[in-house]
């Protein structure tokens, strides 16, 4: 798998400024342009030697789940209202991102995933489920199904023949990315999780999609180093343009949220168990 040259800077001593996420510290990097969906063709971006400082990240306290298989998800209403207004992220989507990041803090404490990285991916992929007039409902489901382009090899996308008989994407010839975080069916079959406790994993539900995305971003190891963060984002889409777009969004979100808006400890609801393996759900084969 092709890797771009590193253009990251690790900013030491930033925990006190709000970069701490549980026991880890998140380093973000790059600044950029519009990205591509998970299924788009891999591209090599320019290496111009730029170095970007990691933005301040709002503190996410360690989760306090009642037991195995529960997702910290329901966040203080006042914090959600304030942060949704400050960042422009829909309140319901923000709730899912924060809950999923808190879940990784409890279950994968060495990961160091920040909720703003999840939110950045959601922004780049579908504008937090708002593509083509869709919205995320109070239930977490999208108001209308989000289905990407046919992955038939044209217009800069990879060729991925159907893997689910059209069950998730309605296409029995080729796969299509689905849901607010744009999982392809073959990835969802392996890594899809139940994030809202309804005993089913649905890529068109923001709780399920956010938890699944968080788990696989952490599957390759810690995001606490520049290389670790880069590898995790590139596992979602192996494109430097994509990594730049995600970084730019994550930076903007963190700056808009501000370190003074520390996320309160979430409440818990049932969710799925740990994955049986650490395979990543990106388009890798």
GUDOZA-528037 format. One line per 10 residues: number of its first residue (from 1); for each residue x, z, y of N, C-alpha, C, CB. Coordinates in pm, whole numbers, plus 50000, padded with zeros to 5 digits. Last residue first. Glycine has a CB too. Example, Ala and Ser with C-alpha at 12.3 -4.5 7.8 and 13.67 -1.06 7.14 Angstrom:
BEGIN
2	51285:50708:49775:51367:50714:49894:51290:50787:50003:51408:50572:49940  51319:50780:49431:51230:50780:49550:51320:50780:49670:51131:50905:49553
This chain:
BEGIN
285	49181:49947:49528:49216:49866:49412:49154:49728:49423:49170:49934:49284  49095:50089:49747:49235:50097:49710:49275:50007:49595:49269:50235:49675  48905:50200:49978:48915:50071:49910:49060:50055:49870:48866:49952:50001  48872:50557:49912:48893:50440:49995:48896:50313:49913:49021:50454:50074  48844:50802:49784:48735:50705:49780:48753:50585:49871:48608:50772:49816  49106:50924:49571:49051:50899:49703:48944:50791:49698:49163:50859:49800  49121:51176:49325:49122:51035:49361:49052:51013:49495:49056:50951:49253  49145:51421:49214:49180:51407:49354:49189:51261:49396:49311:51475:49382  48871:51548:49014:49001:51486:49033:49026:51469:49181:49011:51351:48960  48638:51685:49026:48713:51694:48902:48850:51631:48914:48636:51629:48791
275	48563:51878:49324:48578:51752:49251:48660:51771:49126:48643:51646:49340  48354:52176:49322:48480:52109:49349:48487:51977:49273:48598:52199:49311  47993:52134:49366:48113:52198:49316:48236:52121:49358:48107:52212:49165  47767:52114:49655:47821:52077:49525:47947:52153:49490:47849:51930:49521  47560:52366:49810:47618:52232:49804:47681:52213:49668:47722:52209:49918  47346:52584:49999:47403:52534:49873:47458:52393:49887:47299:52538:49763  47470:52706:50316:47362:52653:50235:47423:52598:50108:47279:52544:50310  47570:52950:50564:47592:52868:50445:47462:52822:50380:47673:52945:50345  47680:52943:50909:47603:53003:50802:47618:52911:50681:47451:53023:50843  48005:52927:51072:47879:52872:51025:47811:52961:50922:47902:52735:50965
265	48144:53097:51346:48143:53087:51200:48008:53035:51153:48173:53223:51136  48164:52884:51640:48133:53009:51571:48130:52988:51421:47999:53066:51618  48426:52707:51792:48309:52698:51704:48285:52831:51635:48326:52586:51600  48512:52754:52127:48547:52780:51988:48422:52780:51902:48622:52913:51974  48557:52625:52391:48435:52617:52312:48468:52636:52164:48362:52482:52334  48803:52618:52502:48723:52738:52529:48595:52738:52449:48692:52747:52677  48912:52375:52448:48950:52486:52359:48869:52611:52385:49097:52517:52375  48695:52094:52462:48769:52200:52528:48796:52317:52436:48694:52247:52649  48546:51858:52429:48494:51985:52378:48563:52102:52444:48511:51993:52226  48710:51664:52543:48577:51687:52598:48520:51821:52555:48483:51575:52556
255	48935:51680:52378:48948:51707:52521:48813:51736:52584:49015:51589:52591  48824:51608:52131:48886:51738:52149:48897:51775:52296:49025:51739:52084  48736:51346:52191:48640:51448:52149:48698:51587:52172:48602:51430:52001  48976:51215:52247:48872:51224:52349:48773:51335:52318:48799:51091:52363  49106:51240:51997:49165:51295:52119:49058:51315:52226:49276:51202:52171  48936:51096:51832:48960:51238:51806:49017:51307:51929:49054:51256:51687  48959:50838:51945:48830:50907:51945:48848:51057:51926:48738:50851:51836  49230:50785:51898:49177:50782:52033:49045:50856:52044:49160:50640:52079  49237:50804:51615:49310:50898:51699:49253:50902:51841:49458:50862:51704  49075:50587:51547:49035:50722:51508:49108:50825:51593:49064:50747:51359
245	49230:50377:51651:49094:50400:51700:49047:50541:51668:48998:50297:51640  49463:50403:51498:49468:50415:51644:49330:50446:51702:49524:50286:51706  49363:50351:51243:49422:50482:51273:49430:50506:51423:49561:50494:51210  49288:50081:51283:49187:50182:51252:49240:50322:51285:49147:50174:51103  49535:49963:51325:49433:49954:51429:49326:50062:51408:49368:49814:51430  49650:50008:51077:49701:50079:51192:49602:50075:51308:49836:50021:51235  49472:50055:50783:49491:49967:50899:49541:50050:51015:49358:49894:50937  49324:50136:50538:49468:50115:50551:49497:50013:50660:49527:50068:50418  49098:50383:50558:49111:50240:50589:49257:50214:50621:49017:50197:50709  49141:50620:50426:49003:50578:50456:48998:50430:50485:48947:50658:50576
235	49409:50638:50422:49342:50631:50292:49196:50593:50309:49353:50766:50218  49466:50667:50688:49490:50536:50628:49431:50525:50488:49638:50507:50624  49408:50938:50712:49324:50841:50782:49343:50701:50723:49358:50839:50933  49613:51043:50546:49472:51071:50519:49382:50967:50585:49435:51211:50567  49849:50955:50668:49817:50912:50532:49670:50932:50500:49902:50988:50431  49832:51089:50917:49831:50943:50910:49789:50895:50771:49969:50888:50946  49852:51354:50834:49732:51308:50904:49720:51156:50895:49734:51352:51052  50107:51348:50716:49991:51383:50637:49862:51336:50701:49985:51532:50615  50269:51286:50934:50260:51192:50822:50138:51220:50737:50386:51198:50737  50229:51518:51095:50193:51384:51143:50177:51284:51029:50298:51333:51239
225	50079:51786:50904:50195:51714:50956:50151:51578:51008:50304:51698:50846  49840:51876:50806:49907:51957:50907:50033:51892:50964:49943:52088:50849  49692:51779:50606:49690:51700:50729:49765:51771:50841:49546:51673:50772  49798:51795:50264:49780:51856:50395:49779:51753:50508:49889:51957:50420  49645:51576:50018:49736:51679:50065:49705:51723:50207:49877:51631:50055  49453:51399:49935:49592:51357:49925:49692:51460:49972:49612:51233:50003  49209:51520:49990:49251:51503:49851:49398:51467:49836:49167:51396:49785  49111:51531:50244:49201:51639:50202:49260:51618:50064:49126:51771:50205  48947:51314:50243:49056:51316:50340:49159:51422:50303:49002:51341:50481  48762:51396:50053:48861:51296:50015:48972:51282:50117:48795:51163:49994
215	48623:51601:50188:48690:51629:50061:48794:51523:50029:48589:51638:49949  48519:51466:50411:48613:51576:50429:48692:51601:50301:48540:51703:50471  48344:51284:50289:48457:51235:50366:48563:51344:50384:48411:51184:50503  48161:51464:50177:48236:51372:50091:48359:51320:50163:48147:51255:50047  48059:51586:50407:48127:51666:50306:48213:51578:50216:48026:51744:50221  47945:51360:50532:48052:51435:50598:48130:51519:50499:47995:51524:50709  47748:51278:50346:47856:51188:50383:47973:51263:50446:47805:51082:50480  47577:51501:50335:47644:51454:50214:47765:51367:50249:47546:51374:50126  47499:51509:50605:47561:51625:50542:47639:51584:50418:47455:51728:50504  47386:51255:50651:47507:51292:50722:47575:51414:50661:47476:51318:50867
205	47285:51026:50410:47259:51159:50465:47389:51210:50527:47207:51258:50355  47353:50803:50278:47275:50783:50399:47234:50915:50463:47151:50700:50367  47471:50878:50042:47560:50836:50151:47487:50811:50282:47634:50712:50112  47375:51155:49866:47319:51038:49933:47409:50996:50048:47175:51066:49983  47344:51336:49583:47444:51289:49678:47397:51157:49737:47585:51275:49611  47126:51609:49517:47159:51468:49505:47260:51433:49613:47031:51379:49517  47046:51870:49562:47083:51830:49426:47099:51679:49408:46980:51881:49329  47025:51959:49813:46903:51903:49755:46928:51844:49616:46846:51796:49847  47241:52063:49961:47178:52145:49859:47051:52090:49799:47150:52276:49913  47384:51909:50135:47271:51985:50190:47192:52061:50085:47179:51891:50262
195	47585:51763:50011:47621:51852:50120:47508:51937:50173:47676:51774:50230  47695:51643:49723:47571:51696:49779:47607:51797:49887:47481:51762:49668  47915:51356:49724:47883:51498:49708:47748:51533:49770:47994:51585:49771  48107:51090:49586:47988:51135:49656:47952:51278:49622:47871:51044:49625  48321:50991:49439:48345:51100:49534:48222:51149:49609:48446:51056:49632  48239:50787:49266:48341:50883:49223:48341:51008:49311:48478:50818:49226  48047:50645:49402:48022:50680:49262:48118:50787:49212:48032:50556:49174  48169:50587:49643:48067:50691:49639:48040:50736:49496:47938:50642:49705  48335:50376:49566:48393:50501:49612:48293:50615:49603:48444:50486:49755  48151:50180:49504:48244:50222:49399:48314:50353:49438:48348:50113:49372
185	48008:50148:49756:47945:50204:49636:48042:50254:49530:47857:50102:49575  48186:50267:50043:48148:50157:49956:48096:50217:49826:48270:50060:49931  48075:50448:50330:48133:50449:50196:48094:50321:50123:48087:50573:50116  48013:50504:50618:48050:50375:50560:48131:50384:50430:48127:50298:50660  47901:50713:50747:48047:50715:50732:48098:50600:50647:48091:50846:50673  47630:50653:50743:47694:50679:50872:47846:50685:50866:47643:50807:50928  47583:50388:50490:47570:50519:50550:47648:50538:50678:47612:50621:50453  47806:50163:50316:47675:50220:50345:47687:50355:50414:47594:50233:50217  47949:49842:50259:47966:49981:50300:47831:50036:50346:48073:49994:50412  47867:49647:49973:47862:49664:50118:47884:49812:50148:47726:49613:50178
175	47957:49420:49706:47936:49553:49763:47930:49545:49915:48046:49649:49718  47771:49133:49591:47890:49195:49649:47856:49336:49697:47947:49109:49766  47535:49106:49437:47644:49009:49426:47777:49068:49475:47611:48883:49506  47327:49272:49487:47375:49268:49349:47482:49161:49327:47258:49243:49255  47252:49488:49739:47319:49360:49715:47375:49361:49573:47431:49334:49819  47166:49738:49816:47068:49631:49806:47125:49494:49778:46990:49626:49930  47337:49954:49813:47347:49862:49926:47249:49746:49922:47484:49808:49933  47283:50110:49587:47305:50174:49716:47295:50078:49834:47439:50239:49717  47223:49916:49384:47146:50040:49397:47160:50103:49535:47190:50139:49291  47348:49680:49312:47270:49683:49436:47196:49812:49461:47173:49573:49434
165	47504:49734:49095:47381:49658:49074:47289:49664:49196:47307:49710:48951  47744:49837:49175:47634:49931:49155:47500:49864:49130:47622:50021:49275  47938:49655:49234:47973:49759:49137:47857:49852:49104:48089:49841:49189  48001:49319:49333:47906:49428:49313:47950:49525:49205:47770:49372:49279  48333:49255:49460:48212:49217:49389:48128:49340:49357:48246:49141:49261  48488:49235:49745:48457:49339:49648:48325:49301:49582:48449:49482:49715  48722:49108:49953:48625:49067:49852:48608:49179:49751:48669:48935:49782  48746:49231:50292:48794:49213:50156:48683:49164:50065:48853:49342:50103  48709:49056:50604:48676:49163:50511:48728:49130:50372:48523:49187:50507  48741:48845:50788:48832:48959:50792:48796:49075:50702:48839:49008:50928
155	48543:48651:50721:48544:48719:50851:48625:48848:50851:48403:48748:50894  48499:48695:50362:48500:48619:50486:48509:48707:50609:48376:48534:50495  48474:48846:50132:48603:48788:50164:48609:48710:50293:48645:48701:50056  48242:48977:50091:48261:48854:50014:48389:48781:50051:48144:48761:50034  48075:49214:50146:48220:49210:50126:48256:49094:50035:48272:49344:50067  47833:49197:50396:47866:49160:50258:48018:49146:50245:47793:49028:50217  47834:49473:50630:47837:49331:50595:47871:49311:50448:47938:49257:50683  47647:49781:50570:47745:49694:50634:47737:49550:50586:47882:49747:50610  47364:49964:50640:47430:49881:50539:47521:49782:50610:47326:49807:50449  47169:50232:50682:47284:50167:50743:47361:50095:50633:47375:50270:50818
145	46817:50263:50689:46939:50252:50611:47048:50178:50689:46911:50181:50480  46690:50464:50953:46682:50342:50873:46817:50323:50806:46643:50217:50962  46749:50724:51018:46612:50677:51038:46586:50543:50971:46583:50665:51187  46938:50919:50782:46930:50819:50889:46788:50766:50898:47031:50703:50865  46906:51273:50728:46893:51135:50682:46891:51041:50803:46765:51116:50597  46893:51518:50843:47026:51466:50814:47024:51323:50764:47095:51553:50714  46655:51607:50932:46685:51629:50790:46828:51591:50755:46588:51551:50704  46644:51508:51189:46668:51651:51170:46705:51684:51027:46546:51730:51211  46819:51187:51170:46701:51272:51185:46737:51418:51160:46589:51227:51090  47023:50973:51342:47021:51075:51238:46906:51170:51267:47157:51151:51229
135	46926:50632:51401:46961:50766:51445:46957:50860:51326:46865:50814:51557  46976:50283:51488:46951:50391:51392:46982:50525:51456:47035:50371:51263  47050:50077:51653:46928:50151:51685:46891:50260:51587:46817:50058:51694  47296:49982:51557:47175:49900:51546:47046:49979:51565:47173:49831:51412  47431:50306:51501:47450:50162:51502:47315:50091:51486:47548:50119:51392  47440:50579:51489:47353:50518:51591:47368:50367:51600:47383:50578:51725  47611:50731:51335:47483:50693:51279:47388:50626:51376:47417:50812:51223  47834:50758:51506:47760:50876:51460:47620:50841:51411:47751:50979:51571  47924:50493:51524:47882:50566:51644:47790:50681:51606:47811:50472:51743  48022:50413:51279:47883:50377:51312:47832:50443:51440:47792:50416:51198
125	48315:50439:51282:48240:50367:51179:48102:50321:51227:48224:50455:51057  48394:50587:51506:48450:50454:51484:48365:50373:51387:48594:50464:51432  48246:50824:51467:48230:50745:51589:48278:50602:51568:48305:50809:51705  48337:50918:51222:48196:50885:51239:48170:50800:51361:48115:51011:51249  48602:50964:51295:48572:50862:51194:48426:50820:51205:48603:50916:51051  48558:51171:51477:48620:51046:51523:48594:50933:51424:48770:51065:51542  48458:51372:51316:48372:51314:51419:48427:51181:51469:48356:51411:51536  48687:51426:51165:48566:51376:51100:48475:51307:51201:48491:51491:51029  48843:51520:51380:48887:51402:51303:48769:51342:51228:49000:51441:51204  48705:51742:51464:48709:51628:51554:48764:51503:51486:48794:51660:51676
115	48740:51928:51269:48609:51862:51275:48612:51741:51367:48502:51960:51321  49054:51895:51098:48976:51935:51214:48843:51861:51219:49053:51910:51341  49212:52008:50809:49126:51905:50867:49047:51961:50984:49031:51847:50761  49394:52158:50656:49407:52152:50801:49325:52044:50868:49548:52131:50836  49466:52219:50381:49438:52083:50430:49456:52070:50580:49298:52043:50392  49487:52467:50276:49612:52405:50319:49590:52267:50382:49707:52392:50202  49230:52538:50193:49286:52598:50315:49415:52535:50364:49310:52741:50292  48988:52428:50066:49118:52361:50067:49195:52410:50190:49101:52204:50069  48772:52601:50101:48802:52548:49968:48941:52486:49957:48699:52447:49930  48773:52678:50377:48752:52775:50270:48803:52725:50136:48605:52811:50259
105	48823:52441:50509:48902:52559:50544:48892:52664:50435:48856:52617:50678  48624:52278:50410:48762:52253:50366:48851:52371:50400:48817:52126:50432  48405:52394:50545:48410:52395:50398:48552:52371:50348:48315:52287:50340  48464:52327:50805:48469:52467:50766:48475:52482:50615:48349:52543:50822  48415:52053:50790:48550:52099:50819:48567:52246:50780:48584:52080:50967  48138:52059:50743:48227:52002:50642:48371:52046:50664:48219:51849:50645  48042:52176:50981:48020:52240:50852:48115:52190:50746:47878:52218:50807  48119:51986:51170:48174:52121:51178:48158:52193:51044:48106:52200:51290  47966:51764:51083:48111:51756:51092:48175:51895:51091:48153:51680:51219  47701:51862:51104:47755:51821:50974:47908:51816:50976:47700:51686:50933
95	47677:51909:51379:47655:52017:51284:47718:51985:51149:47505:52044:51267  47708:51648:51475:47809:51749:51504:47799:51866:51408:47796:51798:51648  47465:51536:51393:47590:51488:51336:47701:51589:51356:47629:51353:51398  47289:51679:51555:47276:51689:51409:47402:51640:51339:47155:51609:51360  47369:51608:51818:47374:51747:51771:47374:51757:51619:47258:51825:51827  47577:51329:51873:47444:51382:51843:47455:51519:51777:47368:51285:51752  47833:51359:52113:47803:51348:51970:47662:51401:51946:47909:51425:51884  47910:51405:52369:47824:51289:52346:47793:51265:52199:47887:51168:52403  48054:51629:52442:48123:51522:52369:48042:51395:52353:48162:51571:52234  47879:51797:52580:48012:51770:52635:48079:51649:52571:48100:51891:52616
85	47653:51808:52415:47641:51753:52551:47778:51714:52606:47574:51855:52644  47766:51927:52191:47704:51795:52179:47692:51729:52316:47565:51806:52113  47840:52171:52300:47944:52078:52256:47889:51938:52237:48007:52128:52127  47593:52291:52365:47696:52274:52467:47797:52166:52427:47768:52405:52492  47457:52287:52116:47399:52225:52235:47507:52193:52338:47293:52316:52298  47633:52433:51951:47600:52295:51921:47547:52222:52044:47498:52288:51808  47626:52682:52078:47752:52608:52069:47726:52461:52042:47843:52667:51959  47356:52745:52039:47409:52732:52175:47539:52653:52176:47430:52870:52238  47337:52759:51756:47263:52659:51833:47318:52638:51973:47118:52699:51843  47593:52784:51520:47525:52846:51633:47464:52741:51725:47622:52934:51710
75	47539:52580:51229:47624:52634:51334:47539:52688:51448:47721:52527:51385  47531:52537:50895:47443:52565:51008:47521:52641:51115:47318:52645:50962  47741:52510:50704:47678:52395:50765:47601:52427:50892:47587:52331:50668  47942:52559:50434:47914:52611:50568:47860:52496:50652:48041:52674:50633  47816:52505:50115:47875:52438:50231:47841:52511:50360:47828:52293:50238  47891:52626:49793:47810:52636:49914:47886:52578:50032:47770:52781:49942  48034:52653:49555:47931:52551:49564:47844:52560:49686:47847:52557:49444  48085:53002:49532:48124:52868:49493:48005:52771:49507:48178:52867:49349  47950:53196:49810:48005:53176:49677:48035:53031:49651:47911:53228:49572  47893:53228:50077:47850:53333:49986:47908:53316:49848:47700:53336:49978
65	48159:53149:50312:48050:53113:50222:48018:53225:50125:48085:52987:50144  48284:53151:50582:48256:53270:50502:48140:53241:50408:48225:53391:50592  48561:52968:50728:48424:52980:50679:48407:53107:50597:48384:52857:50596  48765:53041:51010:48750:53027:50865:48604:53047:50825:48839:53127:50790  48679:52871:51322:48708:52990:51243:48694:52964:51094:48616:53104:51284  48826:52630:51498:48721:52640:51397:48753:52760:51310:48711:52510:51311  48896:52555:51836:48920:52641:51720:48800:52642:51627:48952:52783:51765  48948:52227:51954:48866:52348:51955:48882:52426:51825:48720:52312:51977  49273:52112:52017:49159:52105:51927:49078:52234:51933:49205:52078:51783  49460:51917:52241:49409:52049:52205:49284:52033:52121:49380:52134:52331
55	49631:51632:52096:49539:51696:52191:49502:51836:52147:49413:51611:52209  49974:51559:52056:49849:51597:51993:49759:51666:52094:49874:51690:51872  50125:51290:52235:50112:51433:52208:49977:51462:52146:50130:51514:52337  50269:50996:52111:50154:51059:52174:50149:51206:52138:50024:50988:52134  50492:50742:52161:50477:50875:52107:50366:50945:52184:50610:50955:52114  50573:50404:52072:50501:50501:52153:50495:50636:52083:50360:50452:52184  50695:50198:51936:50770:50319:51960:50700:50421:52046:50897:50284:52023  50549:49984:51864:50613:49974:51994:50685:50103:52033:50512:49939:52100  50455:49806:51620:50528:49931:51631:50606:49925:51761:50624:49954:51508  50128:49664:51574:50261:49663:51632:50324:49800:51631:50256:49609:51772
45	49965:49673:51249:49969:49675:51393:50111:49678:51445:49892:49793:51445  49846:49494:50984:49964:49564:51031:49968:49558:51183:50092:49503:50971  49542:49542:50800:49622:49472:50898:49740:49557:50939:49538:49433:51020  49308:49487:50545:49419:49564:50593:49501:49480:50690:49506:49613:50477  48964:49410:50610:49093:49369:50560:49204:49450:50624:49115:49221:50584  48714:49670:50567:48773:49553:50630:48917:49531:50584:48769:49568:50780  48591:49895:50468:48602:49779:50380:48675:49661:50441:48467:49736:50339  48574:50083:50666:48654:50114:50549:48682:49990:50466:48586:50218:50465  48583:49890:50974:48518:49972:50874:48610:49988:50755:48384:49912:50831  48824:49921:51238:48750:49844:51141:48683:49939:51045:48842:49744:51067
35	48847:50001:51595:48893:49995:51457:48805:49908:51371:48901:50131:51398  48957:49938:51927:48848:49940:51830:48901:49920:51690:48745:49831:51863  49259:50122:52008:49161:50019:52027:49057:50025:51918:49226:49882:52031  49413:50438:52089:49395:50301:52055:49271:50225:52087:49412:50292:51927  49694:50634:51998:49581:50615:52088:49544:50470:52080:49615:50657:52234  49857:50876:51788:49819:50741:51825:49705:50739:51926:49778:50663:51701  49752:51184:51630:49846:51093:51692:49785:50958:51718:49967:51078:51608  49726:51537:51565:49668:51405:51579:49771:51314:51643:49537:51408:51661  49771:51802:51358:49841:51715:51452:49773:51580:51450:49992:51704:51417  49638:52119:51301:49615:51975:51294:49697:51903:51399:49467:51943:51311
25	49739:52385:51108:49744:52327:51241:49731:52177:51229:49874:52366:51314  49573:52640:50905:49656:52523:50930:49655:52482:51075:49611:52410:50845  49396:52831:50838:49536:52869:50828:49629:52755:50865:49566:52917:50690  49157:52727:51062:49181:52816:50949:49326:52858:50949:49143:52746:50814  49322:52555:51272:49203:52529:51193:49219:52610:51067:49183:52374:51162  49462:52563:51597:49449:52623:51464:49317:52586:51400:49462:52775:51473  49478:52473:51853:49493:52374:51747:49468:52432:51609:49630:52314:51751  49472:52646:52069:49346:52606:52009:49357:52502:51902:49257:52556:52113  49701:52750:52166:49625:52667:52259:49498:52612:52197:49709:52553:52308  49822:52872:51957:49761:52958:52059:49677:52880:52158:49868:53034:52132
15	49921:52649:51827:49813:52726:51765:49743:52810:51870:49867:52814:51652  50138:52513:51920:50011:52484:51984:49896:52565:51927:49980:52339:51970  50403:52513:51829:50357:52623:51911:50222:52603:51976:50454:52648:52014  50489:52164:51839:50504:52299:51786:50445:52400:51883:50653:52331:51760  50364:51867:51768:50371:51958:51881:50375:52100:51829:50252:51936:51977  50508:51583:51644:50453:51712:51607:50472:51808:51723:50520:51768:51476  50427:51255:51705:50506:51366:51753:50436:51494:51710:50526:51362:51907  50438:50929:51552:50378:51060:51573:50478:51158:51634:50325:51115:51442  50463:50682:51449:50473:50695:51594:50414:50829:51636:50400:50577:51665  50607:50524:51168:50550:50644:51227:50567:50642:51378:50617:50769:51167
5	50510:50194:51070:50612:50288:51112:50546:50406:51182:50714:50220:51204  50247:50157:50823:50312:50129:50950:50421:50230:50979:50210:50127:51062  50243:50055:50485:50239:50166:50579:50308:50127:50709:50305:50290:50518  50065:49911:50215:50146:49892:50332:50132:50009:50427:50110:49763:50401  50085:50000:49882:50000:50000:50000:50088:50000:50123:49904:50122:50001
